[in-house]
Amino acid sequence: MYSDTPATDPTTDLLTSLGIDPNQQYIPVRALLRQFGYAPASYEKALRRIPVLAAGLKALWLTDTSGARTPALCLRVDLVPLWLCTLPAAGRPALAQWQHEAASILWQQSRPNGISPADALVPAAHAQSNLEVAYTQINEAAALARQQLLAERELDRLVRDADDPMTVHLNDEGTEALVRATRQTAMVSATLSKRNDYLGIFLGLVRVFQITSLRHIPPARLQAALEWLEHWRSDIVADSEPTD
C-alpha cells in the first residue's frame, strides 16, 4: 500500500512513510519515484546502469483497485535502501536526512580501523542515554563481527594456498592472534556449553576493552583482551567438567 503524497517530513521513518512492506519481495519503481516527484523514465534508465541494482529488477504485472493489470518495473525490496541512496535529495528533506543516516550506519558497519566520526543517530558519548549506549555497542560489536568474518576468510584462504600452513599469518600479528583466540573461544563454547557466544564475546571486547577494530590494536590492550578470552575459555571448561 503506497501513499500518494511525497515523503517530506524528515522526522518520519522514510521507508515506513513510503508504505514499504518488508514482507513484499518487489516494489514498483515508478510508485516510489512519483512519491518523490521524480520523472520515472530517466531514473529507471539510471537504475539499470548500476549492476547490483539492475540484478534485482524484474518486470511484473500489477493489479489496481479496478482490477486492471499493467506491467511495471519492480525492484527487489532489500535493494530499495541502496537505491534511495543514489537519488538526488535536493529539495527533499526526508530523503536527505535518510541518506545521511544511512551513510552513517554503513560506515559504522564497515569502518576499517575503528575510526569513529559521530553517528548521525546518537549524540557524543558523554551525552548518550542508556538506549543510545546500547545501540552504539551493538553496532560496534556488529562491525567487529564483520571484521572477524573477513579476517577468518583471509586466514582460511592463506591456509588453503600456503605451502606450509604453519607459517601462515594475517598482515598484522595482533589481528591474527585476536581472530584465532575469538574463534577458539566461540568453538569451545559451542562444543562444551552448546551456546553460540560470538555476540557476547564481541560485546565484551567492545565494552571492556573498547576494541572496535581487529587491525592495529595497541599491544597492551591486545594482551589484556587475549587474557580475557583465555579466562572465558577456562571458565567454560571448568563449568563443563563433571562433578563427583
C-alpha positions in Angstrom: 0.0 0.0 0.0 1.6 3.2 -1.1 0.9 6.8 -0.2 0.2 9.2 -3.0 1.9 12.1 -1.2 5.6 12.7 -1.3 7.5 11.8 1.9 8.8 15.3 3.0 8.8 15.1 6.9 12.4 14.4 7.9 11.3 13.2 11.3 9.4 10.3 9.9 11.0 7.0 9.1 11.3 7.1 5.3 10.6 3.5 4.4 7.6 3.4 6.6 6.2 6.7 5.2 6.7 5.2 1.7 4.5 2.3 2.6 7.1 -0.3 2.0 6.2 -3.7 3.4 9.3 -5.8 4.1 7.2 -8.9 3.5 6.8 -8.0 -0.1 9.5 -9.3 -2.5 9.4 -6.5 -5.1 8.5 -2.8 -5.0 7.2 -0.9 -8.1 9.9 1.6 -9.1 7.6 4.2 -10.6 5.4 4.3 -7.5 8.3 5.4 -5.3 9.7 7.8 -7.9 6.3 9.6 -8.2 6.1 10.0 -4.4 9.4 11.9 -4.5 8.3 13.9 -7.6 10.9 12.4 -9.9 10.2 11.8 -13.7 10.2 8.0 -13.7 11.7 7.3 -17.2 15.1 8.9 -16.7 15.6 7.4 -13.3 14.6 3.9 -14.4 17.4 4.1 -17.0 19.8 5.2 -14.4 18.7 2.3 -12.2 19.6 -0.2 -14.9 23.1 1.2 -15.2 24.1 0.1 -11.6 24.8 -3.7 -11.8 23.9 -4.6 -8.2 20.6 -2.8 -8.6 19.9 -4.0 -12.2 20.3 -7.6 -11.0 17.3 -7.0 -8.7 15.0 -5.6 -11.3 12.0 -7.6 -12.6 9.0 -6.8 -14.8 5.8 -7.8 -13.0 2.1 -7.3 -13.6 0.3 -5.1 -11.1 -3.4 -5.1 -10.4 -5.1 -1.8 -9.5 -8.3 -1.3 -7.4 -10.4 -1.6 -10.5 -8.9 -4.9 -11.5 -6.9 -3.6 -14.4 -3.5 -5.2 -14.9 -0.5 -3.2 -16.0 3.2 -4.1 -16.4 5.6 -2.4 -14.0 9.3 -2.4 -13.4 9.9 -3.6 -9.9 13.0 -3.7 -7.6 13.7 -6.3 -5.0 12.7 -4.9 -1.7 16.1 -5.4 0.1 17.8 -3.2 -2.6 15.4 -0.3 -2.1 17.5 1.4 0.7 20.7 1.2 -1.5 18.8 2.6 -4.5 17.4 5.5 -2.4 21.0 6.5 -1.6 21.7 7.1 -5.3 18.8 9.6 -5.8 19.4 13.4 -5.7 18.0 14.7 -2.5 17.8 18.5 -3.2 14.5 19.8 -2.0 13.6 16.6 -0.4 14.5 16.9 3.3 13.2 13.4 4.3 15.3 11.7 1.7 18.4 13.9 2.5 18.1 13.1 6.3 17.6 9.4 5.5 20.7 9.3 3.2 22.8 11.0 5.9 21.7 8.4 8.5 22.2 5.5 6.0 25.7 6.7 5.3 26.5 6.9 9.0 25.2 3.4 9.6 27.1 2.0 6.6 30.3 3.5 7.9 29.7 2.1 11.5 29.3 -1.4 10.0 32.3 -1.2 7.7 34.9 1.1 9.2 38.4 -0.5 8.6 40.4 0.7 11.6 37.9 1.8 14.3 37.8 5.4 13.2 34.6 6.7 14.6 33.1 10.0 13.4 29.8 11.0 15.0 26.9 8.6 14.3 24.0 10.6 12.9 21.6 8.8 15.2 23.3 9.4 18.6 25.0 12.4 20.4 28.5 12.4 21.7 29.4 9.6 24.0 29.2 11.7 27.2 25.6 12.7 26.3 24.2 9.3 25.3 21.2 7.7 27.1 21.2 4.1 28.1 19.4 3.2 24.9 21.9 5.1 22.8 24.8 3.5 24.5 23.2 0.0 23.8 22.7 1.0 20.2 26.3 2.1 19.9 27.7 -1.0 21.5 25.6 -3.3 19.3 26.8 -1.5 16.2 30.4 -1.7 17.3 30.0 -5.4 18.0 28.5 -5.9 14.6 31.3 -4.1 13.0 33.8 -6.2 14.9 32.0 -9.4 13.9 32.2 -8.3 10.3 35.9 -7.8 10.6 36.2 -11.2 12.2 34.4 -12.8 9.3 36.6 -11.0 6.8 39.8 -11.9 8.7 38.8 -15.6 9.1 38.1 -15.7 5.3 41.6 -14.3 4.7 43.1 -16.7 7.2 41.3 -19.7 5.6 42.4 -18.6 2.1 46.1 -18.3 3.2 46.0 -21.7 4.9 44.5 -23.2 1.8 47.0 -21.7 -0.6 50.1 -21.8 1.6 52.8 -24.5 1.1 53.4 -24.6 4.8 50.3 -23.9 6.8 52.3 -23.4 10.0 53.8 -20.2 8.6 50.5 -18.6 7.6 49.5 -15.4 9.3 47.5 -12.3 8.5 49.0 -8.9 7.7 49.1 -8.0 11.4 50.2 -10.4 14.1 47.8 -8.8 16.7 44.9 -9.3 14.2 45.8 -13.0 13.7 46.1 -13.6 17.5 42.7 -12.0 18.3 40.9 -13.7 15.4 42.3 -17.1 16.4 41.5 -16.5 20.1 38.0 -15.4 19.4 37.3 -18.3 17.1 38.7 -20.8 19.6 36.7 -19.3 22.5 33.5 -19.5 20.4 34.2 -23.1 19.3 34.9 -24.2 22.9 31.6 -22.6 24.0 29.7 -24.3 21.2 31.2 -27.7 21.9 31.1 -27.7 25.7 28.2 -25.5 26.6 26.2 -25.8 23.4 25.9 -22.0 23.2 26.7 -19.5 20.5 28.8 -17.0 22.4 30.0 -14.9 19.5 27.8 -11.9 20.2 28.7 -12.0 23.9 32.4 -12.1 23.0 32.2 -9.1 20.7 30.1 -7.1 23.2 32.6 -7.9 25.9 35.5 -6.8 23.7 33.8 -3.5 22.8 32.5 -2.8 26.4 35.6 -3.9 28.4 38.5 -3.0 26.1 37.0 -0.5 23.6 38.1 -2.7 20.8 36.3 -1.7 17.7 38.8 -2.9 15.2 40.9 -6.0 14.7 43.7 -4.0 13.0 46.5 -2.1 14.7 45.4 -2.8 18.3 47.7 -1.3 20.9 49.8 -4.1 22.4 48.7 -3.5 26.0 45.0 -3.7 25.0 45.6 -6.7 22.8 47.3 -8.7 25.6 44.5 -7.8 28.0 41.9 -8.9 25.5 43.7 -12.2 24.8 43.9 -12.9 28.6 40.2 -12.1 28.9 39.3 -14.6 26.2 41.6 -17.2 27.8 39.7 -16.7 31.1 36.4 -17.1 29.3 37.6 -20.4 27.7 38.9 -21.6 31.1 35.5 -20.8 32.8 33.6 -22.7 30.1 35.9 -25.8 30.5 35.6 -25.6 34.3 31.8 -25.4 34.2 31.6 -28.3 31.8 33.8 -30.7 33.9 31.8 -33.5 35.6 31.5 -33.2 39.3 31.9 -36.2 41.7 
